[in-house]
Structure formats: C-alpha cells, structure tokens
C-alpha cells in the first residue's frame, strides 16, 4: 500500500464522497477485509456492501490483496490502495470532498468514543507513585499557527511516532508485543477553525 494516492477524476471523487463508502475506506486503510466482514462491522446487507466495494474497486480506490477458499467459496480480501487520498488541484474546491473530510473526522471521533467506552477501567486508573510516567493523556488545545508551522508540526509528529513507537498493523513490523510493551490507542484531530471557543455543556 502506497502512502498517498491522488484522486484524478470527478468520478473518483464522487466514488468516495458517499458517507458509507467513507466508513468502508477508513476500515480498508487499516486492514484487509472481506465483503462479509465489512457488512457485519457496519451493520448492512452483503448485497449493499458488495455494490459499494465494486464501485470503489472500479475507480481504483481499493483492490483485492488476496483470495482464500472456505467451504468451497472463494473469499476476496479488499484493501485501500493508499493510506491517504488527496485530489488533484483541478478538482478543487469540491463540496463533496469537504463533506467527505468532515465525515472522516466524525468517524474518527465515533471510533475513539467506542474505544474509550470499551477499554478496561485500568486504562484510566490513577497512580500517584508514578506521576511522571503517564499511562494516558487527554487534552484539547487552541493555538495560532501559520500553514507552514502547522505542516512542520505534522511532519515532526509523524517522525516522533516512527521514533518512539512500533505501529500495529505494519506488515513489515513484528506481530506480537514484547514483555515490556503495552498496546496503546491514540486519536489526533486538528483543523483550522476561526470561530470563537464554544461552551461545552
């Protein structure tokens, strides 16, 4: 899977603009799944999921990475062709793409909320004996930055991930944890917002 795939046509753009396909694509960026697995994950019928899979495959957004035979039936495993999708300049601005991006952010929040709700209580336990060795973090920040400094932060952040962590799901990495390692989940969301701070009720 490549790092970035450039959307080149309006047809491709429309193919990923559908909210359901956005959810499907977000899952297929993380791992390879069959249509049956995606249908169960998203709570929709197999016929519906296969229709959308064919549309995404037709436009080169996803592809079949392997096939497995089970009970005489060949199962196809689909995967996104890239970890990020960005449009060519001539496709911008695109209202469809803006709403797709918003959907990605909302889906990220939904997944994070589910992770928090289902995590064991020990994930949030406080330990006064190790106040300088945090086991979790949560925070919301509002700041000013130029586009250049924000981009620099994103690049440095990606460098920090590579420096300090072994990313799960990386085919080139190890599949099991060492005795010293723990599994963590991190969600990062940042976007330009010129509105005044809102009151959270």
N, C-alpha and C positions, 0 to 999 in steps of 0.2 A: 504494500500500500504506500502510495506517494504521500508527501506532506501536504501539498496544495494542488488542487485541480481548478483550472479556470473555466467557468461557465462561458460558453462562446455564443449561444443562440438563445433567442427568446423562448423557444420550445423547451430547452433545458431548464431555463429559469422557471417556467410555468410548472415543469415536472416536479420541482422541489418546493414550490410555493404552497402546495396543499398541506394543511396542518398535520394530517395523519402521516403523510409521506415524510414530513419533517421529523416526527417521532420515530418512524421506521429508520430513517437515515442516521439519526443520533445513536440508535442502538447498533446499527451496522458499522458505524465508525469504530465502536468499541470492540466488537467481536463478530464472528460469522454465525449466522442463524439460518435455520430452515424457515420456510413459509409457515409451517405448523407452529414452530416455536414462537415466531413473531405474533401470530394470531392469538396464541394463548397469553403472551405477555401484554398485548394491547387490548385484549378482550373483544376481538372482532372475528368475523367468519373467515374461513380459509379462502373461499371464493373471492371475498373482498381483498384480502391481503395479497393474493396472487395477482389480481388485476393491477394493484399498485406496484408490486415487485416487477411485473413485466414492463410497466411504464418507466420505472427508474432504470431498468436494465436496457431498455430500448434507447434511452437517451445517454447511456454511458456513465450513469451516476453510480451504479453498483454493478457487480459481476459475480459469477459463480466461481468460488475458490476451490471447492471440492465436491465430490459426489460420494454418497455412501448408500449401500444397499441394505435394507432392513425389511425382513419378511417379504422378500421379493419385490419391494418397492424402492426405486432409486430416489434418494432424498438429496436435493441440491442445497448447498450452504452458500448463502449470499454474504457479500462484504462490500462496504463502500470502497470506491477506488482511491479515495484520499481521506485524510483526516480533517481537511478544511476545504471549503468550496467558496471561491470568490468570483465575481463576474468580471468580464472584460469591460473596459471603460465605456465602450459604445452602448452597453446595456443599461448604463446608469443615467439619471436616477430611476429606480424601479420601485413603485409602491408595493408590488408583490414581494420583492426581496426584503423591503423594510419590515413588512408584516411577518415574513418568514423568520427574519432575525429576532423579532420580538418573541415569536413562538419558541425559538431555541432558548432564549433567556428564561421564559416562563417554564419550559420543560425542565431546564436545569434546576430551577427552584423547586419544582414538584419532586424531582428525584432526590434532591438534598433533604427536603422535608421528610420524605419516606425513609431515607437513611437514618435521620435523627430519631424518628419515631420508633424505628425497629431496632436501633442499636441497644446493646445491653447497658444497664444502669452504670456499670463500671466505667463506661466510656466517659461519663460526666462526673465521676467521683472526685472530690477534692482531697488533696493530701498535703497537709501543712509541712510535712517533713521534706518535701521536695519542691518548694515554691519556685525554685529557679530552673526546674526541669519540667516544663509543661508537657502535658499529655494531650492537650486540646487547645483550641483557640476559637474565639468568635469576636467579631468586631465589624463596625460599619464606619467608613471614613468618607469625609467630603473634603476635596482638595482642589487646588488650582494647578494647571499644568499646560504647557504648550503641547501641540501634537507631537513634536519631536521628542520632548522629555517623556511623554506618555509611552510612545513607541519604544524608547530606550528602556523604560521600566519593564515593559512586557518582554523584551529580549533578555534583559538581565534576570527576570523572574524565571523564564524558561531555562536559562543557564543554571540557576540555583536548583531547579528541580533535577536536572541532569547531574549536578554536582553532589547533592545530598541524598537523593532517593533512587530506588530501583522501581521503575514504573511497572505496575501489574498489567498483564495483557501484552507486554512487549515480547514478540515471538523470539527475539534474539536473547532475551534475558532468562533468568532462572525461573522455574515454575513453582518452586517451593520456598518457604521462608527459612532463614537460618534460625538458630536458637535465640539469637539476640534481637531479631527483627520482629516488629509488630505490623499489622496491616492498618493503614490509615486511609481516610477519605477526606479529600479537600475539594471545596467548590469555590471558584473565584468568579465574581461577576463585576464588571466595571464598564461604565458607559458615560458619555457626555450628557449632562443634564443641567440646564441653566435655570430650572425652576428653584424657587426658594425651598428650604427644608420643609417637609410636611410633618405634621404631628401624627405619631403612631398611637392609635387608640387600642 
